[in-house]
Amino acid sequence: MPAQPAPGPFTLDPARSTVRFKHKTMWGLASVNGTFGTVRGSGAVAADGTASGTLVVEAASLDTKHTKRDTHLRSKDFFETDAFPEITFDATQIRPGADGSVQVEGELTVRGTSQKLTFPARYETRGANSVALLGELGVDRAKFGMGWNQLGMIKGEAKIELELVFTAAV
């Protein structure tokens, strides 16, 4: 079981953190994979081991390795990055469980629409002053106003993979 992080404030290390997404397309025969390149955030661990924090993702920093698709994803059909430059997740409570597991509760805001989310994750200590939060969650893009789906090609929820490394603020 990983050591529980010491109480106090933490800052997201963007160079060691990754926010990826995957979504089925072509009627479920292929996946679009991408990474958001610009992230920032902070958090705090309470004396009882619970935590809270905020993750901010620059929506226009997405990269699927396909310029035309990235431009479309930044448009009004999807993220509408000109009007809504940031995607935020406010983790109101992160409760530790057994063997490094945690339950994350919070609110995701995309395109000005907020939805409460709860998902399981785990944490790992990364050196003396760092902790990583690792998780995967499903997001229904239509709940955030992203209903574009030419010919019904896009199926199911988008999968978001998180590897967020926080360093104790000194």
C-alpha positions in Angstrom: 0.0 0.0 0.0 1.4 3.4 -0.9 2.3 5.8 1.9 -0.4 8.4 2.4 0.6 11.9 1.3 1.4 14.3 4.1 -1.3 16.9 4.8 -0.8 20.3 3.1 -1.1 22.1 -0.2 0.1 20.5 -3.5 0.7 21.9 -7.0 0.2 20.0 -10.2 3.4 19.3 -12.1 2.3 19.7 -15.7 5.6 18.2 -17.1 4.9 14.9 -15.3 1.1 14.9 -15.8 -1.1 13.7 -18.7 -4.7 14.0 -19.6 -5.7 11.7 -22.5 -9.0 11.0 -24.2 -10.2 8.2 -26.4 -13.5 8.0 -28.3 -14.9 5.3 -30.6 -15.7 6.5 -34.1 -16.4 5.0 -37.5 -19.3 3.1 -35.9 -17.1 1.7 -33.2 -14.5 0.3 -35.6 -11.8 2.9 -34.8 -10.8 5.1 -31.9 -9.7 8.7 -31.9 -7.0 9.2 -29.3 -5.7 12.6 -28.1 -3.8 14.4 -25.4 -4.4 17.8 -23.9 -0.9 19.4 -23.7 -1.6 22.3 -21.3 -2.8 21.5 -17.8 -2.5 23.1 -14.4 -4.0 22.6 -11.0 -3.6 22.4 -7.3 -4.9 20.4 -4.4 -4.7 19.9 -0.6 -4.6 16.9 1.6 -6.4 17.2 4.9 -5.2 15.7 8.2 -7.8 12.9 7.9 -6.4 11.9 4.5 -9.2 13.2 2.4 -8.2 15.7 -0.4 -9.6 18.2 -2.8 -8.3 20.1 -5.7 -8.8 21.6 -9.1 -7.6 20.6 -12.6 -7.7 23.1 -15.4 -7.1 21.9 -19.0 -6.6 24.3 -21.9 -9.1 23.0 -24.4 -7.3 24.3 -27.5 -4.2 22.3 -26.4 -5.7 19.0 -27.6 -3.6 17.0 -30.0 -4.8 14.0 -32.0 -1.9 14.0 -34.4 -4.3 15.1 -37.2 -4.4 18.8 -37.8 -7.8 18.9 -39.7 -9.5 16.8 -37.0 -7.9 19.0 -34.2 -9.3 22.1 -35.9 -12.8 20.5 -36.0 -12.6 19.5 -32.4 -11.8 23.1 -31.4 -14.9 24.3 -33.4 -18.5 24.9 -32.2 -19.3 21.3 -33.1 -17.2 20.1 -30.1 -15.1 22.1 -27.6 -15.8 25.6 -29.0 -12.4 26.7 -27.6 -12.7 30.4 -28.7 -15.7 30.9 -26.3 -14.8 28.2 -23.7 -11.0 28.1 -23.5 -10.8 26.0 -20.3 -12.1 22.6 -19.2 -12.2 22.4 -15.4 -12.7 19.6 -12.8 -13.2 20.7 -9.2 -12.6 17.7 -7.0 -14.7 18.5 -3.9 -13.7 15.3 -2.1 -11.2 12.6 -2.7 -11.6 9.8 -0.1 -8.9 7.2 0.3 -9.8 3.5 0.4 -7.8 0.4 0.7 -4.5 -0.4 -1.2 -4.1 3.1 -2.7 -7.6 3.4 -4.1 -9.6 6.6 -3.8 -13.1 7.8 -4.7 -13.1 11.1 -6.5 -16.2 13.3 -6.3 -16.5 16.7 -8.1 -17.8 18.8 -10.9 -16.6 18.8 -14.5 -17.2 22.0 -16.5 -17.0 21.8 -20.3 -18.4 24.5 -22.7 -19.9 26.3 -19.7 -21.9 23.3 -18.6 -21.2 21.6 -15.3 -22.0 18.0 -14.3 -21.3 16.2 -11.1 -19.1 13.2 -11.5 -17.8 10.4 -9.2 -15.2 7.9 -10.3 -12.7 5.5 -8.8 -9.0 6.2 -9.0 -5.8 5.3 -7.2 -2.8 7.1 -5.9 0.9 6.4 -5.9 3.7 8.1 -4.1 6.3 9.4 -6.4 9.3 10.3 -4.4 9.4 12.1 -1.1 7.2 15.1 -2.0 5.0 13.9 -4.9 1.9 11.9 -5.3 0.2 10.7 -8.5 -3.6 10.4 -9.0 -4.4 7.8 -11.7 -7.8 7.2 -13.0 -10.1 6.7 -16.0 -13.6 7.9 -16.4 -16.4 8.0 -19.0 -17.9 11.2 -20.1 -21.1 11.6 -22.2 -20.1 14.5 -24.5 -23.8 15.2 -25.4 -24.4 16.4 -21.8 -21.9 19.2 -22.5 -23.5 20.3 -25.7 -21.2 18.3 -28.0 -23.9 16.4 -29.9 -22.3 16.6 -33.4 -22.3 13.1 -34.9 -22.2 12.9 -38.6 -23.9 9.7 -39.9 -24.0 8.3 -36.4 -20.3 7.5 -36.5 -19.4 8.4 -32.9 -20.4 5.7 -30.4 -20.6 5.6 -26.6 -18.8 7.7 -24.0 -15.5 9.4 -24.3 -12.9 7.8 -22.0 -10.6 10.2 -20.1 -7.4 8.8 -18.7 -5.6 10.9 -16.0 -2.1 10.7 -14.7 -1.8 13.7 -12.5 1.4 14.3 -10.5 1.2 16.7 -7.6 4.2 18.0 -5.7 4.0 19.3 -2.1 4.1 23.1 -2.0 7.1 24.0 0.0 
